């Protein structure tokens, strides 16, 4: 029997959470060390999977399957391919960094880190589950810890943490209700066709469904996953959720929680319901323009750093949606690369903002000036994240954006040209914010602020390295992604040939 590397990667954080809850609350040092070790173990295992995956063979590898509820055809089934491995790696890069971004927490430490580890497990589970019931189960696991973390440990500058937590949870549950409806419809229809109950993703994708059924179910999927991806106009929950959440939750929320929506649209929507995808994709592309342009425009009027990055994330998810909606090999490759790139960039941004807020107790752009004098390492983190956000060549975000635009242009020429204007707006609000906060005359009232040191350096080192290496050596990720997307395009039957679907 092969070593169950995926289950081990998935449940090491759960074991860490159990050990933490077994410790006395006053053992804060041991609690933090257990959280760090468990997330490091998952990160190392996910790196090993990333390296060991056979790109030539492709398809699902490291598979595990244990029968569970046989009457419903439910199995504990795990597997990864070129689409899911980058997102599993992303989850663990951010999870490990989030632990150190929260290193100075002193109140209710046991509860915080145990909930954080459960949240990481829930998100990771959605990327490696190949049974749709297990996928949905992990999706629901995410909701409880993220709500508790926000209302217990969140900040309350512009919105109360209770309001932010409830708004975030309600939107997640609304999305899950539509998603559940679609999954039930798929299960019932598949059983009617074959006579065999099954929630296996490959089995469901192998069946031919009536076009009207595909359109209806894909619409439910698009609404459910689109809400999670903060698709316009269902995006309003996202910036408030970022603002009210503690730093670690903002990192995970922006970095990987949203990516469940994009992953679900590709893995379930496009693979299982290609006919519905072809019909509804233009609608998604139109709504994506609302993400890109409207959210970027809103950023121009924001003064709170978290809201700037929050609306910026909504804007960047518009690129992902356009890439998915174009339905070709290049654009979907770019969408997945963009999800990875945005994840590390946004997580680094929120780590730096959280550190600054913890020391200054303000996130208002106008309150700062010349911080690069006092805090050069923090300034370096802001600059790396900011330049990645505006798509500077040599950083990983540029690869995702460029690939999306190249792929989408063949399908939606006018939409793509409009979407490119988002890059200009992004450059304006990012450079303006960085200029006000980091440069200019030094303000004496901030001379007491201490720069990043010790554990605070971990998010900068881990996430900054991922941004730079992904930009310099993009083929390490793109080749992997291509091996997974090629199979989905073949399943859709719309191989990219000369830019025509």
C-alpha positions in Angstrom: 0.0 0.0 0.0 1.3 3.4 -1.0 1.9 6.1 1.6 -1.3 8.2 1.8 0.5 11.5 1.2 -2.7 13.5 0.4 -4.5 12.3 3.6 -1.4 13.1 5.6 -1.1 16.5 4.1 -4.7 17.2 4.7 -5.0 16.0 8.3 -1.7 17.0 9.8 -3.2 20.4 10.7 -6.2 18.6 12.3 -3.8 16.6 14.5 -2.1 19.9 15.3 -5.5 21.5 16.3 -6.3 18.5 18.5 -2.9 18.7 20.3 -3.4 22.4 20.8 -6.8 22.0 22.3 -5.3 19.4 24.7 -2.8 21.9 26.0 -3.4 24.3 28.9 -4.4 27.8 27.6 -1.3 29.4 29.3 1.1 27.3 27.2 1.1 29.9 24.4 4.6 29.1 23.2 3.9 25.4 22.7 0.6 26.2 21.0 2.3 28.5 18.5 5.1 26.0 17.9 2.6 23.1 17.2 0.7 25.4 14.7 4.0 26.2 13.0 5.2 22.6 12.8 1.9 21.2 11.6 1.6 23.8 8.8 5.3 23.3 7.9 4.7 19.6 7.6 1.8 20.1 5.2 3.8 22.6 3.2 6.7 20.2 2.9 4.4 17.4 1.8 2.7 19.6 -0.7 6.1 20.6 -2.2 7.0 16.9 -2.5 3.7 16.2 -4.3 4.4 19.2 -6.6 7.9 17.8 -7.4 6.9 14.1 -7.7 3.8 14.6 -9.9 4.4 13.0 -13.3 3.6 15.8 -15.8 4.0 13.5 -18.8 1.4 11.1 -17.5 -1.0 13.8 -16.3 -4.5 13.0 -14.9 -5.2 12.3 -11.3 -2.3 10.9 -9.2 -1.6 10.0 -5.6 -5.2 8.8 -5.5 -6.9 7.4 -2.4 -10.3 5.8 -2.2 -12.2 4.4 0.8 -15.9 3.4 0.4 -18.1 5.4 2.8 -21.9 5.7 2.2 -22.4 3.0 -0.5 -26.1 3.5 -0.9 -25.4 7.0 -2.1 -22.3 6.1 -3.9 -20.2 8.3 -1.6 -16.5 7.5 -1.2 -13.7 9.2 0.6 -11.8 9.9 -2.6 -8.8 12.1 -3.0 -6.5 12.9 -5.9 -4.6 15.7 -7.5 -3.7 16.8 -11.0 -2.1 19.9 -12.6 -5.0 22.1 -11.7 -5.3 21.2 -8.0 -1.6 20.9 -7.1 -0.8 24.6 -7.4 -3.8 25.5 -5.3 -2.8 22.9 -2.6 0.7 24.4 -2.6 -0.8 27.9 -2.4 -2.9 26.9 0.6 0.0 25.6 2.5 2.3 28.5 1.6 -0.3 30.9 3.0 -1.3 28.7 5.9 2.3 28.5 7.1 2.8 32.3 6.6 -0.4 33.1 8.4 0.7 31.3 11.6 3.8 33.6 11.8 1.7 36.7 10.8 -0.3 35.9 14.0 2.7 35.2 16.2 2.1 38.1 18.6 -1.5 37.1 19.5 -1.7 36.8 23.2 -5.4 36.4 24.0 -7.3 33.1 23.4 -4.3 31.8 21.6 -5.4 28.2 21.9 -8.8 28.9 20.3 -7.3 31.0 17.5 -4.7 28.6 16.3 -6.9 25.5 16.5 -9.6 27.3 14.4 -7.0 28.5 12.0 -5.7 25.0 11.4 -9.2 23.7 10.9 -9.8 26.4 8.3 -6.7 25.5 6.5 -7.8 21.8 6.4 -11.2 22.8 5.1 -9.8 24.8 2.2 -7.2 22.2 1.3 -9.8 19.5 1.3 -11.9 21.2 -1.5 -8.9 21.1 -3.8 -8.0 17.4 -3.4 -11.5 15.8 -3.1 -12.6 13.9 -6.2 -16.0 12.9 -4.7 -18.5 15.8 -4.9 -20.0 14.9 -1.5 -16.6 15.1 0.1 -15.9 18.4 -1.8 -19.1 19.9 -0.4 -18.4 18.6 3.1 -15.0 20.4 3.1 -16.6 23.5 1.7 -19.0 23.6 4.7 -16.1 22.9 7.1 -14.7 26.2 6.0 -17.7 28.3 7.1 -17.7 27.6 10.8 -14.0 28.4 11.7 -13.9 31.5 9.5 -17.0 32.9 11.2 -15.7 32.3 14.7 -12.3 33.7 13.8 -13.8 36.9 12.5 -16.2 37.6 15.3 -13.7 36.6 18.1 -10.5 38.1 16.7 -11.4 40.6 14.0 -10.8 44.3 14.0 -13.5 46.9 14.0 -12.3 50.1 12.4 -14.9 50.7 9.7 -17.3 47.8 10.1 -17.8 45.8 13.3 -16.3 42.4 13.3 -19.7 40.9 14.1 -21.2 42.5 11.0 -18.3 41.4 8.8 -18.4 37.9 10.1 -22.1 37.5 9.7 -22.1 39.1 6.2 -19.3 36.9 5.1 -21.0 33.7 6.4 -24.4 34.6 4.9 -22.9 35.0 1.4 -20.9 31.8 1.8 -24.1 29.9 2.8 -26.1 31.5 0.0 -23.5 30.3 -2.5 -23.4 26.8 -0.9 -27.2 26.6 -1.1 -27.1 27.1 -4.9 -24.1 24.8 -5.2 -25.9 22.1 -3.2 -28.9 22.3 -5.4 -26.8 21.8 -8.5 -24.9 18.8 -6.9 -28.2 17.1 -5.9 -29.6 17.6 -9.5 -26.4 16.1 -10.9 -26.6 13.1 -8.6 -30.3 12.5 -9.3 -29.9 12.8 -13.1 -26.8 10.6 -13.2 -28.5 7.9 -11.2 -31.5 8.1 -13.6 -29.2 7.7 -16.6 -27.0 4.8 -15.3 -29.1 3.4 -12.5 -26.0 3.5 -10.2 -25.7 6.1 -7.4 -22.4 7.9 -7.6 -20.8 11.2 -6.6 -17.5 10.5 -8.3 -16.4 13.4 -10.4 -14.9 11.3 -13.3 -18.1 9.2 -13.5 -20.3 12.3 -13.6 -18.2 13.9 -16.3 -18.4 10.8 -18.5 -22.2 11.0 -18.9 -24.2 12.9 -21.6 -26.9 15.2 -20.1 -29.7 17.0 -22.0 -28.6 20.6 -22.9 -31.4 22.2 -21.0 -30.4 20.3 -17.9 -26.7 21.4 -18.3 -27.7 25.0 -18.7 -29.9 25.0 -15.6 -27.4 23.2 -13.4 -24.4 25.2 -14.7 -26.3 28.4 -13.9 -26.7 27.2 -10.3 -23.0 26.3 -10.2 -22.0 29.7 -11.7 -24.0 31.6 -9.1 -22.7 29.5 -6.2 -19.1 29.5 -7.2 -19.3 33.0 -8.6 -20.5 34.4 -5.3 -17.6 32.8 -3.6 -15.3 34.3 -6.2 -16.9 37.7 -5.5 -18.3 37.9 -9.0 -20.0 41.3 -9.8 -22.6 42.2 -8.5 -22.3 39.6 -5.7 -19.0 41.0 -4.4 -20.0 43.4 -1.6 -19.4 40.9 1.2 -15.7 40.5 0.3 -14.1 43.8 1.2 -16.1 44.0 4.4 -15.0 40.5 5.2 -11.3 41.4 4.7 -11.6 44.6 6.8 -13.3 42.9 9.7 -11.1 39.8 9.8 -7.8 39.3 11.7 -4.7 39.3 9.6 -4.4 35.5 9.2 -8.0 35.1 8.1 -7.7 38.0 5.6 -4.6 36.2 4.1 -6.5 32.9 3.8 -9.7 34.5 2.7 -8.1 36.5 -0.2 -5.4 34.0 -0.9 -7.2 30.7 -1.2 -10.9 30.8 0.0 -12.0 32.7 -3.1 -10.0 30.3 -5.3 -12.5 27.6 -4.3 -14.9 29.4 -6.5 -12.7 29.5 -9.6 -11.5 25.9 -9.0 -15.1 24.7 -8.7 -16.1 26.5 -11.9 -13.3 24.8 -13.8 -13.2 21.4 -12.1 -17.0 20.8 -11.8 -18.7 23.3 -14.1 -16.5 23.0 -17.3 -15.7 19.4 -16.9 -19.1 18.0 -16.1 -21.4 20.5 -17.8 -19.5 21.8 -21.0 -22.8 22.4 -22.8 -24.1 24.7 -20.1 -20.7 26.4 -19.9 -20.8 27.3 -23.6 -24.2 29.0 -23.3 -23.6 30.9 -20.0 -19.9 31.8 -20.5 -20.7 35.1 -22.3 -22.8 36.2 -19.3 -19.9 35.4 -17.0 -17.6 37.4 -19.2 -19.9 40.5 -19.1 -20.1 40.3 -15.3 -16.4 39.9 -15.1 -16.0 43.4 -16.6 -17.9 44.7 -13.7 -15.3 43.1 -11.4 -12.3 44.5 -13.3 -13.4 48.0 -14.0 -15.9 48.9 -11.3 -13.9 47.4 -8.4 -10.7 49.1 -9.7 -12.5 52.4 -9.9 -13.8 52.0 -6.3 -10.2 51.5 -5.2 -9.4 55.0 -6.3 -11.6 56.5 -3.6 -10.5 54.2 -0.7 -8.3 55.4 2.1 -8.3 52.2 4.3 -5.4 49.9 3.2 -7.5 46.8 3.7 -10.3 48.1 1.6 -7.9 49.1 -1.2 -6.5 45.5 -1.3 -10.0 44.1 -0.8 -11.6 45.9 -3.8 -8.4 45.2 -5.7 -8.9 41.5 -5.1 -12.4 41.8 -6.5 -11.0 43.4 -9.6 -8.3 40.8 -10.1 -10.9 38.0 -9.8 -12.5 39.5 -12.9 -9.4 38.5 -14.8 -9.9 34.9 -13.6 -13.6 34.9 -14.6 -12.7 36.2 -18.1 -10.1 33.5 -18.5 -12.6 30.8 -17.5 -15.3 32.2 -19.7 -13.1 32.2 -22.8 -13.2 28.4 -22.7 -9.8 27.8 -24.3 -6.6 26.2 -23.3 -4.5 29.4 -23.0 -7.1 31.4 -21.1 -7.9 28.7 -18.6 -4.2 28.1 -18.0 -3.9 31.8 -17.3 -6.9 31.8 -15.0 -5.4 29.1 -12.8 -2.0 30.8 -12.8 -3.7 34.0 -11.9 -5.4 32.3 -8.9 -2.0 31.2 -7.6 -0.4 34.5 -8.3 -3.1 36.6 -6.7 -3.1 34.3 -3.7 0.5 34.8 -2.8 0.4 38.5 -3.6 -2.8 39.3 -1.6 -1.6 37.2 1.3 1.6 39.2 1.4 -0.2 42.5 1.2 -2.5 41.6 4.1 0.4 40.3 6.2 2.2 43.7 5.8 -1.0 45.7 6.4 -1.8 43.6 9.5 1.7 44.1 10.9 1.5 47.9 10.3 -1.9 48.1 11.9 -0.8 46.1 14.9 1.9 48.7 15.6 0.2 51.9 14.6 -3.5 51.1 15.2 -4.5 52.8 11.9 -4.8 51.7 8.3 -5.6 55.1 6.8 -3.3 56.0 3.9 -3.3 59.7 4.9 -2.0 59.0 8.3 1.4 57.7 7.1 4.3 59.0 5.2 8.0 58.1 4.7 7.7 54.7 6.5 10.5 53.4 4.3 12.8 55.4 6.5 11.8 53.6 9.7 10.7 50.2 8.3 12.7 49.3 5.2 11.8 45.6 5.4 8.1 46.3 5.8 8.4 48.7 2.9 10.1 45.9 0.8 7.1 43.6 1.5 4.7 46.3 0.4 6.6 47.0 -2.7 6.9 43.4 -3.8 3.1 42.9 -3.3 2.2 46.2 -4.9 4.4 45.7 -8.0 3.1 42.2 -8.4 -0.5 43.5 -8.1 0.0 45.9 -11.0 1.5 43.1 -13.1 5.1 44.1 -13.3 7.0 41.7 -15.6 9.3 39.4 -13.7 6.7 38.7 -11.1 4.2 35.9 -11.1 1.1 38.0 -11.6 2.3 39.2 -15.0 2.4 35.7 -16.3 -1.2 35.0 -15.2 -2.6 38.3 -16.6 -0.7 38.1 -19.9 -1.8 34.5 -20.5 -5.4 35.4 -19.8 -5.4 38.3 -22.1 -3.8 36.3 -24.9 -6.3 33.5 -24.6 -9.4 35.6 -24.0 -8.7 38.0 -26.9 -9.5 35.3 -29.4 -12.9 34.8 -27.9 -13.9 38.2 -26.5 -11.9 40.9 -28.3 -13.8 43.9 -27.1 -14.2 42.6 -23.6 -10.5 41.9 -23.3 -9.6 45.4 -24.5 -11.9 46.9 -21.9 -10.5 44.5 -19.2 -6.9 45.7 -20.0 -7.9 49.2 -18.7 -8.0 47.6 -15.3 -4.2 47.4 -15.4 -4.0 51.1 -15.8 -6.4 51.8 -12.9 -4.5 49.2 -10.7 -1.2 51.0 -11.4 -2.8 54.3 -10.3 -4.3 53.3 -7.0 -1.4 50.9 -6.0 1.4 53.4 -6.8 -0.5 56.3 -5.1 -1.1 54.3 -1.9 2.5 53.1 -1.8 3.8 56.6 -2.4 1.8 58.1 0.4 2.5 55.4 2.9 6.2 54.6 2.2 7.8 57.6 0.7 7.9 61.4 1.1 8.9 63.3 4.2 9.5 61.3 7.3 6.8 61.8 10.0 8.3 61.9 13.5 5.2 60.5 15.2 6.0 57.1 13.6 9.7 57.0 14.7 8.8 54.5 17.4 7.6 51.9 15.0 9.8 48.8 14.8 10.6 47.1 11.5 9.9 43.4 10.8 12.0 41.1 12.8 12.1 37.4 13.9 8.9 35.5 13.1 7.4 38.6 11.4 9.9 38.1 8.5 8.5 34.6 7.6 5.5 35.9 5.5 7.8 38.2 3.6 10.4 35.6 2.9 8.0 32.8 2.0 5.4 34.7 -0.1 7.9 37.2 -1.5 10.1 34.3 -2.7 7.0 32.6 -4.3 6.2 35.8 -6.2 9.7 36.2 -7.5 10.4 32.6 -8.4 7.0 32.2 -10.0 7.7 35.2 -12.2 11.3 34.2 -13.1 10.6 30.4 -13.6 6.9 30.4 -14.7 7.3 27.1 -16.6 7.6 25.2 -13.3 3.9 26.0 -12.6 2.6 26.5 -16.1 3.7 23.1 -17.4 2.0 21.5 -14.5 -1.2 23.5 -15.0 -1.2 22.7 -18.7 -1.2 19.0 -18.1 -4.4 19.3 -16.2 -6.2 21.9 -18.3 -5.5 20.0 -21.5 -7.6 17.1 -20.3 -10.5 19.4 -19.4 -10.4 21.1 -22.8 -10.4 17.6 -24.4 -13.4 16.7 -22.3 -15.2 19.9 -23.4 -14.4 19.1 -27.0 -13.3 22.7 -27.7 -9.5 22.3 -28.2 -7.9 25.6 -28.9 -7.1 25.7 -32.6 -6.1 29.0 -34.1 -8.1 30.8 -31.5 -11.4 29.4 -32.5 -13.7 27.4 -30.3 
